[in-house]
């Protein structure tokens, strides 16, 4: 019975992995297709990578996306951390339920609604105070911060909920001011959660298409918008080359992160072993 169950689980796992990764492997394979028609194999060639690297349109879109994602991740991490601290450490305060609901709303709100509402907000602000003059980097960044900080706040809340307050209370008993406790104890303990929130906010911003398409303007094309616009006009092999490079970068990042985590686990186990031997 256990053998049949193991075969079933392995089969389901293999099917799931194939469903996820076979399309990616086909995309990588066809990025080396010499034919201009993506669906027809015309032989092995790397010419589309050359076309991609010679395209200023792609590099401009990539540069804009990276700038927006970096600024968004920094501000979303700061605001999300403050929101998480307020919800967990400040206890019950007036308007807490409303504040918690407003923080969680972007997580469940359809992106179409979020993008449309932000577009109407920017139009109203432009007509009222004359800002923003045009929709582009600033409006996209503000829109991304709006929903990214909600994800960061959830991560920080989870981190704080599982974090003991013994060190903070001990520091307060020794006369440390609240700000000193925050900077010297709380934030260092929150650092892993803040890093995870930063990376998540960066990824969400770099990947966003729907909200950015509402709040962008002429001359401010992000990478997802560029890819989508090119696909609408028909599949092109240089898009496969671009997607292959993105997959390669992500894979390298995952491998490096896994290696660092493995080293940390080994170091932690070694430290615990040395501590046990000393005792």
C-alpha positions in Angstrom: 0.0 0.0 0.0 2.8 2.4 0.9 4.6 1.5 -2.3 1.6 2.4 -4.4 1.2 5.6 -2.5 4.8 6.5 -3.0 4.5 5.9 -6.8 1.3 8.1 -6.9 3.0 10.9 -5.0 6.1 10.7 -7.2 4.0 10.7 -10.4 2.0 13.8 -9.2 5.2 15.6 -8.3 6.8 14.7 -11.7 3.7 15.9 -13.5 3.6 19.2 -11.6 7.3 19.8 -12.2 6.9 19.0 -15.9 3.9 21.3 -16.1 6.0 24.2 -14.7 9.4 23.7 -16.3 8.8 22.0 -19.7 7.4 25.3 -21.1 10.4 27.1 -19.8 12.8 24.6 -21.4 10.9 24.9 -24.7 11.2 28.7 -24.5 14.9 28.5 -23.9 15.3 26.1 -26.8 13.4 28.3 -29.2 15.4 31.4 -28.2 18.2 29.8 -30.3 16.0 29.4 -33.3 17.4 31.0 -36.4 13.9 31.4 -38.0 12.0 34.6 -37.6 8.8 32.5 -37.2 8.9 31.3 -33.7 6.8 28.2 -34.3 9.1 26.8 -37.0 12.6 25.5 -36.2 15.1 26.9 -38.6 18.3 25.7 -37.0 20.5 26.7 -34.1 21.5 30.4 -33.9 22.3 33.0 -31.3 21.5 36.0 -33.6 18.4 36.9 -31.6 20.5 37.6 -28.5 22.6 40.0 -30.6 19.4 41.6 -31.8 18.2 41.9 -28.2 21.4 43.5 -27.0 21.4 46.0 -29.8 17.8 47.1 -29.0 17.8 50.4 -27.1 14.1 50.0 -26.5 14.6 46.9 -24.4 17.5 48.5 -22.4 15.5 51.6 -21.7 12.5 49.5 -20.5 14.8 47.3 -18.4 16.5 50.4 -16.8 13.2 52.0 -16.0 11.8 48.8 -14.5 14.9 48.3 -12.3 14.8 51.9 -11.1 11.2 51.7 -10.2 11.6 48.4 -8.5 14.5 49.6 -6.4 12.9 52.8 -5.2 9.6 51.0 -4.6 11.3 48.2 -2.6 13.1 50.7 -0.3 10.0 52.8 0.4 7.7 49.8 0.7 10.0 48.2 3.2 10.2 51.3 5.3 6.4 51.9 5.3 5.5 48.2 5.6 7.9 47.8 8.6 6.4 50.8 10.4 2.9 49.5 9.7 3.8 46.0 11.0 5.3 47.5 14.2 2.2 49.6 14.8 -0.1 46.7 14.4 1.9 44.3 16.6 3.8 46.4 19.2 1.3 49.2 19.8 -1.5 47.0 21.1 -5.0 48.2 20.9 -5.4 51.8 19.7 -8.2 53.9 18.2 -8.8 53.0 14.6 -6.6 49.9 14.7 -9.3 47.8 12.9 -9.7 50.3 10.2 -5.9 50.7 9.8 -5.5 46.9 9.6 -8.2 46.7 7.0 -6.6 49.4 4.9 -3.2 47.7 5.0 -4.8 44.3 4.0 -7.0 45.8 1.2 -4.4 45.8 -1.5 -3.8 42.1 -1.0 -7.4 41.2 -2.0 -8.3 44.1 -4.3 -8.3 43.2 -8.0 -5.3 44.9 -9.7 -7.7 46.4 -12.3 -9.6 48.2 -9.6 -6.4 49.4 -7.9 -4.9 50.6 -11.2 -8.1 52.4 -12.2 -8.5 54.1 -8.8 -4.9 55.3 -8.8 -5.3 56.6 -12.4 -8.4 58.7 -11.3 -6.4 59.9 -8.3 -3.5 61.2 -10.4 -5.9 62.8 -12.9 -7.7 64.6 -10.0 -4.4 65.7 -8.5 -3.2 67.0 -11.8 -6.3 69.1 -12.3 -6.4 70.3 -8.7 -2.8 71.1 -7.9 -1.0 70.6 -11.2 0.9 67.6 -10.0 2.0 65.2 -11.5 2.8 67.0 -14.7 3.0 63.7 -16.6 2.5 60.0 -15.8 5.6 58.0 -15.7 8.4 57.0 -13.3 6.8 58.9 -10.3 3.3 57.7 -10.8 4.3 54.1 -11.4 6.5 54.1 -8.3 3.8 55.5 -6.1 1.3 52.9 -7.4 3.7 50.1 -6.8 4.5 51.3 -3.2 0.7 51.3 -2.5 0.3 47.6 -2.9 3.9 46.4 -2.2 3.9 47.8 1.4 0.9 45.6 2.2 3.0 42.5 1.5 5.9 43.8 3.5 3.6 44.6 6.4 2.3 41.0 6.5 5.9 39.6 6.5 6.9 42.0 9.4 3.8 41.1 11.4 4.6 37.4 11.1 8.2 38.0 12.1 7.2 40.1 15.1 4.5 37.7 16.2 7.1 34.9 16.5 9.8 37.1 18.1 10.1 37.2 21.9 10.3 40.6 23.6 12.8 39.5 26.3 15.7 41.5 24.9 13.6 44.6 24.3 12.2 44.5 27.8 15.7 43.9 29.3 17.0 46.9 27.4 14.2 49.0 28.7 14.8 47.8 32.3 18.5 48.9 31.9 17.3 52.4 30.9 17.4 52.4 27.1 15.1 54.8 25.4 12.4 53.4 23.1 14.2 54.7 20.0 17.5 53.1 21.1 15.7 49.8 21.7 14.2 50.0 18.2 17.5 50.7 16.4 19.8 48.5 18.5 17.5 45.5 19.1 14.2 45.4 17.3 15.4 46.3 13.8 18.4 44.0 13.8 16.1 41.1 14.8 13.7 42.2 12.0 16.5 42.4 9.4 15.7 38.9 7.8 12.1 39.8 7.5 12.9 43.2 6.1 15.2 41.7 3.6 12.5 39.2 2.5 10.0 42.0 2.3 12.4 44.1 0.2 13.0 41.2 -2.2 9.3 40.5 -2.5 8.5 44.2 -3.2 11.2 44.3 -5.8 9.9 41.2 -7.5 6.3 42.4 -7.5 7.2 45.7 -8.9 9.5 44.2 -11.6 6.7 41.8 -12.6 3.7 44.2 -12.5 1.9 44.8 -15.8 -1.8 45.7 -15.0 -1.3 48.5 -12.5 1.6 50.0 -14.4 -0.4 50.0 -17.7 -3.0 52.3 -16.0 -0.6 54.9 -14.4 2.1 55.1 -17.1 2.3 57.6 -20.0 4.1 58.1 -23.3 7.8 57.4 -23.1 7.6 55.5 -19.8 7.4 51.8 -20.9 8.4 49.2 -18.3 9.8 45.8 -19.3 6.5 43.9 -18.7 4.6 46.4 -20.8 7.2 46.2 -23.6 7.0 42.4 -23.6 3.2 42.4 -23.6 3.0 45.0 -26.4 5.4 43.0 -28.6 3.5 39.7 -28.0 0.3 41.4 -29.1 1.9 42.2 -32.4 3.0 38.6 -32.8 5.6 36.3 -31.1 9.2 37.3 -31.9 12.4 35.3 -31.1 14.1 38.2 -29.4 11.4 38.0 -26.7 12.3 34.4 -26.1 15.9 35.5 -25.8 14.9 38.1 -23.2 12.8 35.6 -21.3 15.7 33.2 -21.3 18.1 35.8 -19.8 15.5 36.6 -17.1 15.1 32.9 -16.2 18.9 32.5 -16.1 19.3 35.5 -13.7 16.5 34.2 -11.4 18.0 30.7 -11.4 21.5 32.1 -10.4 19.9 34.1 -7.7 18.0 31.1 -6.3 21.2 29.0 -6.4 23.2 31.7 -4.6 20.5 32.2 -2.0 20.3 28.4 -1.4 24.1 28.2 -1.0 24.1 31.0 1.5 21.3 29.4 3.5 23.0 26.1 3.5 26.2 27.6 4.8 24.3 29.4 7.5 22.6 26.2 8.6 26.0 24.3 8.7 27.6 27.2 10.7 24.6 27.2 13.1 24.9 23.5 13.6 28.6 23.7 14.1 28.2 26.5 16.7 25.5 24.4 18.6 27.9 21.4 18.5 30.8 23.5 19.9 28.5 25.0 22.6 27.3 21.5 23.6 30.9 20.3 23.8 31.9 23.2 26.0 29.0 22.6 28.4 
